Amino acid sequence: MKLSSQFLALTVASSTWLGVACVGEIPAGKKGEPNSPSNPGGGGAGGGNADPTVPNPNPPPVAPPPVAVGTCNEGTLAKPRAWRLTHDQVRNTLRDTLGFVAPAMQAVSAEERLDGYANRSDKLAIAPLLADFYYRASEEVAANVAGRAGEFLTCPVAQLATGTCFADFARKFGLKMWRRPLEASEITDLTDLYKTAAMQGGTPEAGFKTVVQAFFLSPKFLYRTEIGNSQQAGAVTRLTDFELASALSYTLWDTGPDAGLLDLAAQGRLRDQTVLLNEAKRLLGTTDKASNAFHHFMQQWLYIESLLDKKKDATMFPIYSDQVAADLKEENRRFMNSVLFDPAGDKSLKSLFTATYGFVNARTAALYGVTGVTGNDLVKTELPKAERRGLLTQGSFLAAHADPNGTHLVDRGRYMREEIMCDRIPPPDPAFAQEDPKLITEDMTGRERFTAHSSNPLCIGCHALFDGLGFAMENYDAIGRFRLTDKNKMIDPTGSVPLPSGKKIEFKNYIDLIDQLAESTDLYSCFSSQYLTYAAGRALDDVPSCEKKLVFEEFAKSGYKMDALIMAVLKSPSFMARKN
């Protein structure tokens, strides 16, 4: 049945403020607005109640500790916001809370990446097409839950309106879906919705399905808030315990908080940083969820998430196929896990950049130039040390940064400059005009072509920052195979490049370049900023430099261990607090 006008009014009323918040700041509110302590839509029901299914609008008996900003200042704290769940997060949350993922959510397209990471909160709007997918998904979720009503109700559906059956359902189901306890007023609204929908639909089941749709379509499910309890303009406020539960879970697992986190939130204990960090260690110990969530970041950072869409010229590269692309992408995941999540891994970012092994099967062995590998299972294999070093020489990365029929020298060099060194390349000079085509001939190597291009006075300054990086990668063709020649000429992979820190490095080839970068703080400083940016869901330039510095210092003290980097991000001032 179509949703009732009452349900639409309920959804619109709770969406109004979120429509503004998801792309920016949330202004200081009045009593009853989402950033008021009386409305746990902003997470404000996080008082010290041991039973998270019972709303507790009273403040906890112990005041939260003061906000620690380290060497930063309160003015650098992020502002309150609402943050739409990504499609992966919606799917994961449904899987973990209901044991069912709506087919409509499986079919929805991936978020577009126009600038930065796909989880940037200011880019995650709800366009009409996405709203249609959400509506279809809500119907599928409602039908599934109704078919399993016995798992969610303490009474038959026909008796929902009697006794406390509906209120009990709303509390328990609402805690899972909205990730915090419901207020009495919300249960009243949902009860009224159930009665109206049951009357309009003619059956109690119709009313039940409508309420389940309401839980899903509400911004209280589709968004997570970072608002805190303070109403005062200009005030610094800690996130509520339930907001912290969601922040921790979606950062480390890409899904909603589990019962353990919700229970600690109900007790008001997550505001204690020691408790929060211990929970973080517990979540990181759940390897499947933690590794999948971190791999989403790694894929986006390396720009390999769309590898299967990057087709190659089958005539030029007959050994490459969609299956090979899938193998290379899976190799990236297994390699990352072997360093960061396997018990034998050293959790070192340096190992991710310098390890000389990969995971190879019979389909990818020819690409890596190894023999003796049989079968389709990916097997840990030592690779030629003169040709391979960690993530940046994997076939997935090199093939993703190449054209269908050749290398993409500029894209490779620009990526290295911007994403490995965090040094943005300015756009071309408006006065630039294409070179005389007679200067570029078919028999030129990639290096020869771009040397001619960058000789233009309008281009030389910028190209000096990244052409050398691209030249170093010319030893790898469009599918990532090592090669020595281009256009029947020997490739020259030598070069030099200035680092953002001011140091200039000279290299003999790509392997030498990676080895030198692995000894430079530029690499680790940029990576820590990249992960902090991703975890914060903000643009790189919107994250305060002092918070980047705090995180990097903790990372450096650990010898660049990835678990230390994650903990440093969770301890950063803007993870736990906001400034109105």
C-alpha positions in Angstrom: 0.0 0.0 0.0 1.1 3.6 -0.5 2.3 5.4 2.6 -0.3 7.4 4.5 -0.3 11.1 4.6 0.5 10.9 8.4 3.6 8.9 7.7 4.7 11.3 5.0 4.2 14.2 7.5 6.2 12.3 10.1 9.1 11.6 7.7 9.2 15.2 6.3 9.1 16.7 9.8 12.1 14.7 10.9 13.9 15.3 7.6 13.7 19.1 7.4 16.7 19.8 9.6 18.7 16.9 8.1 18.3 18.3 4.6 20.3 21.3 5.7 22.7 19.5 8.0 23.9 16.9 5.6 25.7 19.5 3.5 27.0 21.8 6.2 26.5 23.0 9.7 23.6 22.6 12.1 22.6 25.9 13.8 22.0 26.0 17.6 18.6 24.7 18.3 15.6 25.3 20.6 14.1 22.8 23.0 12.7 19.9 21.0 15.0 20.4 18.0 17.5 17.7 17.0 20.5 19.2 18.8 18.5 19.6 22.0 19.0 17.2 24.9 15.3 16.4 24.8 15.5 14.9 21.3 17.6 11.8 20.8 17.3 12.2 17.1 20.5 14.0 17.7 21.6 11.3 20.0 20.6 13.0 23.2 19.1 10.0 25.0 22.5 8.8 26.1 22.1 8.9 29.9 23.3 6.3 32.3 20.6 3.7 32.0 21.7 0.1 32.0 18.8 -1.0 29.8 19.2 0.7 26.3 15.7 -0.2 25.3 14.3 2.2 27.8 14.6 5.9 27.0 16.4 8.0 29.5 16.1 11.7 28.8 17.9 12.7 32.0 21.6 13.6 31.9 24.0 11.0 33.3 25.0 11.4 36.9 28.6 12.1 36.0 29.4 15.0 33.8 31.4 14.2 30.7 35.1 15.1 30.9 36.3 18.3 29.4 37.2 18.3 25.7 40.9 17.7 25.1 42.1 19.5 22.0 45.9 18.9 22.5 48.0 21.6 20.9 44.9 22.6 18.8 42.3 25.1 20.0 38.5 24.9 20.2 38.1 26.9 17.1 39.6 24.1 15.0 36.9 21.6 16.1 34.5 20.4 13.4 30.9 21.7 13.4 27.8 19.6 14.2 26.4 17.8 11.2 24.2 14.9 10.0 26.0 12.4 7.8 24.0 10.2 5.4 25.0 6.6 5.4 26.8 5.4 2.3 25.1 2.6 0.3 27.6 0.1 1.7 26.7 1.2 5.2 23.0 0.9 4.6 23.5 -2.6 3.3 25.8 -3.6 6.1 23.4 -2.2 8.7 20.4 -4.0 7.3 22.5 -7.2 7.2 23.6 -6.9 10.8 20.4 -5.7 12.4 17.8 -7.6 10.4 19.7 -10.4 8.6 18.3 -9.2 5.3 19.6 -6.8 2.6 17.0 -5.3 0.4 17.5 -6.2 -3.3 16.9 -2.5 -4.2 19.9 -1.5 -2.1 22.0 -4.2 -3.9 21.0 -2.6 -7.2 21.7 1.0 -6.3 24.7 2.5 -8.1 27.9 3.4 -6.2 28.3 6.9 -4.9 30.0 9.2 -7.4 33.5 10.5 -6.6 33.8 13.9 -8.1 36.2 15.2 -5.5 37.7 13.3 -2.6 36.3 10.1 -1.1 32.9 8.7 -1.7 31.8 9.1 2.0 32.3 12.9 2.1 29.3 14.1 4.2 28.8 17.3 2.1 28.4 15.3 -1.1 26.0 12.7 0.2 22.7 14.2 -0.8 19.5 12.2 -1.6 18.6 12.8 -5.2 15.1 11.8 -6.5 16.4 8.6 -8.0 18.0 7.5 -4.8 14.8 8.3 -2.9 13.0 5.9 -5.3 15.6 3.2 -4.4 15.0 3.9 -0.7 11.3 3.6 -1.1 11.6 0.3 -3.0 14.0 -1.0 -0.3 11.6 0.1 2.5 8.8 -2.1 0.9 11.2 -5.0 0.6 12.4 -4.7 4.2 8.8 -4.4 5.4 7.7 -7.5 3.5 10.7 -9.4 4.9 10.2 -8.4 8.5 6.4 -9.1 8.3 7.2 -12.6 7.0 9.4 -13.1 10.0 7.2 -11.2 12.5 7.7 -13.9 15.2 11.3 -12.9 15.4 10.4 -9.3 16.3 7.1 -9.4 18.1 6.1 -10.8 21.5 2.5 -11.3 20.2 0.7 -12.2 17.0 0.5 -9.4 14.5 -3.2 -9.4 14.9 -2.8 -8.4 18.6 -0.2 -5.6 18.0 -2.6 -2.9 19.3 -3.3 -4.7 22.6 -1.3 -4.3 25.8 2.3 -3.2 25.5 3.1 -5.4 22.4 3.5 -2.5 19.9 5.5 -0.3 22.4 7.8 -3.2 23.2 8.3 -3.8 19.5 9.0 -0.2 18.8 11.6 0.1 21.5 13.5 -3.0 20.6 13.3 -2.6 16.8 13.9 1.2 17.1 17.1 0.7 19.1 18.5 -1.5 16.3 17.3 0.7 13.4 17.9 4.2 14.9 20.9 3.1 17.0 19.6 4.8 20.2 16.6 4.5 22.4 13.3 6.0 21.3 11.6 8.7 23.2 8.0 8.3 24.5 6.8 10.9 22.0 8.3 8.9 19.1 6.6 5.7 20.3 3.3 7.6 20.5 3.8 8.9 16.9 4.6 5.4 15.7 1.6 4.0 17.5 -0.7 6.5 15.9 0.9 5.7 12.5 0.3 2.0 13.0 -3.4 2.5 13.9 -4.0 4.8 10.9 -2.2 2.6 8.4 -3.9 -0.5 9.7 -7.3 1.2 9.3 -6.5 2.5 5.8 -4.9 -0.8 4.7 -7.6 -2.9 6.3 -5.3 -5.3 8.2 -2.9 -5.2 11.2 -0.2 -6.5 8.9 -0.6 -3.5 6.6 -0.1 -1.2 9.6 2.9 -3.3 10.8 4.6 -3.0 7.3 4.0 0.7 7.2 5.7 1.2 10.6 8.7 -0.9 9.4 8.9 1.3 6.3 8.8 4.4 8.6 11.8 3.1 10.6 13.8 2.6 7.4 12.8 5.8 5.6 13.3 8.0 8.6 16.5 10.1 8.5 17.1 8.7 12.0 18.1 5.5 10.1 19.5 6.9 6.9 21.7 9.5 8.7 23.9 9.5 11.7 24.3 12.7 13.7 27.2 14.4 15.3 25.5 17.1 17.3 26.0 16.5 21.1 23.8 17.9 23.8 24.6 21.6 23.9 22.1 24.1 22.5 24.4 27.1 23.1 25.7 28.9 20.0 29.5 28.9 20.1 29.7 26.2 22.7 31.9 23.2 22.6 30.0 20.0 23.1 31.0 16.3 23.2 29.1 13.8 21.1 26.6 11.8 23.0 27.4 8.3 23.9 25.1 6.9 21.3 26.6 9.2 18.7 30.0 7.9 19.7 28.8 4.3 19.4 27.8 5.0 15.8 30.9 7.0 15.0 33.1 4.2 16.3 31.2 1.4 14.6 30.8 3.2 11.2 34.4 4.2 11.2 35.8 0.8 12.0 33.1 -1.6 10.7 31.0 0.4 8.1 27.9 -0.8 9.9 25.8 0.1 12.9 26.9 -0.4 16.6 26.4 -3.9 18.0 24.8 -4.7 21.4 28.0 -4.2 23.3 28.5 -0.7 22.1 24.8 0.2 22.6 25.0 -1.1 26.1 28.1 1.0 27.0 26.4 4.0 25.4 23.3 3.4 27.6 25.6 3.3 30.7 27.2 6.6 29.6 30.6 5.0 29.5 31.8 5.6 25.9 32.6 9.3 26.8 35.5 7.8 28.7 38.3 7.7 26.1 39.9 4.6 27.7 36.6 2.7 27.3 36.2 4.0 23.8 39.7 2.9 22.7 39.3 -0.5 24.3 36.1 -0.9 22.3 38.0 0.1 19.2 40.5 -2.7 19.8 37.6 -5.1 20.2 36.1 -4.0 16.9 39.5 -4.2 15.1 39.8 -7.7 16.4 36.7 -8.7 14.4 38.8 -9.2 11.3 36.1 -9.7 8.6 34.2 -6.4 9.4 37.3 -4.4 10.2 39.3 -5.5 7.2 36.4 -5.0 4.8 35.8 -1.4 6.1 39.5 -0.5 5.9 39.7 -2.0 2.4 36.9 0.3 1.3 39.3 3.2 2.2 42.3 1.6 0.6 40.5 0.9 -2.7 39.3 4.5 -2.9 42.7 5.9 -1.9 44.4 3.8 -4.7 41.5 4.5 -7.1 41.1 0.8 -7.8 37.4 0.4 -6.8 36.3 0.7 -10.4 39.0 -1.6 -11.8 36.5 -4.0 -13.3 35.0 -1.1 -15.4 38.4 -0.2 -16.9 38.5 -2.4 -20.0 41.7 -3.1 -21.9 42.3 -3.7 -25.6 41.8 -7.4 -26.0 44.1 -7.6 -29.1 47.0 -5.9 -27.4 46.5 -7.6 -24.0 45.0 -11.1 -24.6 45.9 -12.3 -21.2 43.8 -9.7 -19.5 40.1 -10.3 -18.8 37.4 -9.3 -16.3 38.4 -12.4 -14.3 42.0 -11.3 -14.2 40.9 -7.8 -13.0 38.8 -9.4 -10.3 41.8 -11.5 -9.3 44.0 -8.4 -9.1 41.5 -6.6 -7.0 41.2 -9.6 -4.6 45.0 -9.8 -4.5 45.1 -6.2 -3.2 42.6 -7.1 -0.4 44.6 -10.2 0.6 47.9 -8.4 0.6 46.5 -5.6 2.8 45.1 -8.2 5.2 48.4 -10.1 5.3 50.1 -7.0 6.7 47.4 -5.4 8.8 45.0 -8.1 10.0 46.8 -11.5 9.9 48.4 -12.4 13.2 51.8 -12.7 11.4 51.5 -9.2 9.9 53.6 -6.4 11.3 50.8 -3.8 10.8 53.4 -1.4 9.2 52.6 1.0 6.5 56.2 0.6 5.3 55.5 -3.1 4.6 52.5 -2.1 2.5 54.9 -0.1 0.3 58.0 -2.3 0.3 57.0 -6.0 0.6 58.1 -8.1 -2.4 55.4 -10.7 -2.3 52.0 -10.8 -3.9 49.1 -13.2 -4.2 49.1 -14.9 -7.6 47.2 -17.6 -9.4 47.6 -19.2 -12.8 45.7 -16.4 -14.5 47.9 -13.6 -13.1 51.2 -15.4 -13.0 52.1 -14.3 -16.6 51.3 -10.6 -15.7 53.9 -10.8 -12.8 56.4 -12.9 -14.7 56.4 -15.8 -12.3 56.3 -19.5 -13.1 55.2 -22.6 -11.3 51.9 -21.2 -10.1 48.9 -23.4 -10.9 45.2 -23.3 -10.2 42.8 -20.4 -9.6 43.4 -19.9 -5.9 45.5 -16.9 -5.1 48.8 -18.0 -3.4 51.3 -15.9 -1.6 54.2 -15.7 -4.0 57.6 -13.9 -4.0 57.8 -11.6 -7.0 60.8 -10.3 -8.9 62.5 -7.9 -6.4 63.9 -5.7 -9.2 60.3 -5.1 -10.4 57.9 -5.2 -7.5 57.4 -3.3 -4.3 54.1 -3.4 -2.4 50.9 -1.7 -3.3 52.2 0.6 -5.9 53.5 -2.1 -8.2 50.5 -4.3 -8.0 48.6 -5.1 -11.2 45.4 -3.6 -9.7 47.0 -0.2 -9.2 48.9 0.0 -12.4 46.0 -1.3 -14.6 43.6 1.2 -12.9 45.9 4.1 -13.8 46.2 3.3 -17.5 44.3 3.6 -20.7 42.7 0.7 -22.6 45.7 0.5 -25.0 48.5 2.2 -23.2 49.9 3.8 -20.1 48.5 7.1 -18.8 51.7 8.8 -17.8 50.0 12.1 -16.6 47.4 10.3 -14.6 50.0 8.1 -12.9 52.3 11.0 -12.1 49.5 13.2 -10.9 48.1 10.5 -8.7 51.5 10.0 -7.1 51.9 13.8 -6.5 48.4 14.4 -5.1 47.5 11.2 -3.3 50.9 9.9 -2.2 52.4 13.3 -1.4 49.3 15.3 -0.7 50.5 18.1 -3.0 47.7 19.4 -5.2 48.5 20.2 -8.9 47.0 23.5 -10.1 44.8 23.3 -13.3 46.4 24.2 -16.6 47.1 27.8 -17.4 44.0 29.3 -19.3 46.4 30.6 -21.9 47.7 27.1 -22.8 47.2 26.0 -26.3 47.9 22.5 -27.7 51.3 22.0 -29.3 51.7 21.7 -33.0 50.8 18.1 -33.7 53.8 17.9 -35.9 55.9 17.9 -32.8 54.4 14.6 -31.6 55.0 11.5 -33.7 53.7 7.9 -33.5 57.2 6.5 -32.9 57.8 8.6 -29.8 57.9 7.0 -26.4 55.7 8.3 -23.6 58.6 10.1 -22.1 59.5 11.7 -25.4 55.9 12.9 -26.0 55.6 14.5 -22.6 59.0 16.0 -22.6 58.0 17.8 -25.7 54.7 18.9 -24.1 56.2 20.1 -20.9 58.8 22.2 -22.7 56.0 24.7 -23.1 56.8 27.6 -20.7 53.2 27.6 -19.5 53.5 23.9 -18.6 57.0 23.3 -17.3 56.4 24.5 -13.7 53.6 22.1 -13.0 54.9 19.2 -15.0 58.2 19.3 -13.1 56.2 18.2 -10.1 54.8 15.0 -11.5 56.1 14.1 -15.0 59.2 12.4 -13.4 56.9 10.3 -11.3 55.1 9.2 -14.4 58.3 8.5 -16.3 59.4 6.2 -13.5 56.2 4.1 -14.0 56.7 3.7 -17.8 58.3 0.3 -17.1 54.8 -1.0 -16.5 52.3 -1.4 -19.3 48.6 -0.8 -19.3 47.9 -4.1 -17.5 50.8 -3.7 -15.1 53.3 -6.0 -16.8 57.0 -5.1 -16.4 58.6 -4.0 -19.7 61.9 -2.6 -20.8 60.9 -1.0 -24.2 58.3 1.3 -25.6 58.0 1.9 -29.3 61.0 -0.5 -29.7 63.1 1.9 -27.7 64.7 1.4 -24.3 62.6 3.0 -21.6 64.4 5.7 -19.5 62.8 5.5 -16.0 65.3 7.8 -14.3 64.4 11.2 -12.9 64.2 13.6 -10.0 61.3 15.2 -8.1 61.0 17.7 -5.3 59.1 16.5 -2.3 56.6 18.8 -0.5 59.0 18.9 2.5 61.5 20.6 0.3 63.9 17.6 -0.2 64.7 16.6 -3.7 65.2 13.0 -4.6 66.8 11.4 -7.6 65.9 7.9 -8.7 67.1 5.3 -11.1 63.7 3.7 -11.6 60.3 3.2 -10.0 61.6 0.7 -7.4 64.3 3.1 -6.4 61.7 5.9 -6.2 59.4 3.7 -3.9 62.3 2.7 -1.7 63.3 6.3 -1.2 59.7 7.5 -0.5 59.4 4.7 2.1 62.3 6.4 4.0 60.6 9.8 3.7 58.2 11.4 6.2 56.3 12.9 3.3 54.8 9.5 2.5 53.6 8.8 6.0 52.4 12.3 6.7 50.3 12.3 3.6 48.9 8.8 4.3 47.9 9.7 7.8 46.1 12.8 6.5 44.4 10.7 3.9 43.0 8.3 6.4 42.0 11.0 8.9 40.2 12.8 6.0 38.4 9.6 5.1 37.4 8.8 8.7 36.2 12.3 9.1 34.1 12.3 5.9 35.5 15.7 5.0 37.6 17.3 2.2 41.3 17.1 2.7 41.6 20.9 3.0 38.7 21.0 5.5 40.5 19.0 8.1 42.5 21.4 10.3 46.3 21.2 9.9 46.8 21.0 13.7 44.6 17.8 13.9 46.6 16.3 11.0 49.8 17.1 12.9 48.5 15.5 16.1 47.5 12.3 14.3 50.8 12.1 12.4 52.9 12.6 15.5 51.1 9.6 17.2 51.5 7.6 14.0 55.3 8.4 13.8 55.9 7.5 17.4 54.6 4.0 16.6 57.0 3.5 13.8 54.1 3.9 11.3 52.0 1.1 12.6 48.5 1.2 11.1 46.7 0.2 14.3 48.4 3.2 16.0 47.2 5.5 13.1 43.6 4.3 13.6 43.8 4.9 17.4 45.3 8.4 16.8 42.3 9.3 14.6 39.9 8.1 17.2 41.7 10.3 19.8 41.7 13.3 17.6 39.7 16.3 19.0 37.0 16.3 16.3 36.2 12.6 16.7 34.6 13.2 20.1 33.6 16.9 20.1 32.0 19.6 18.1 31.8 23.4 18.3 28.4 24.9 17.6 
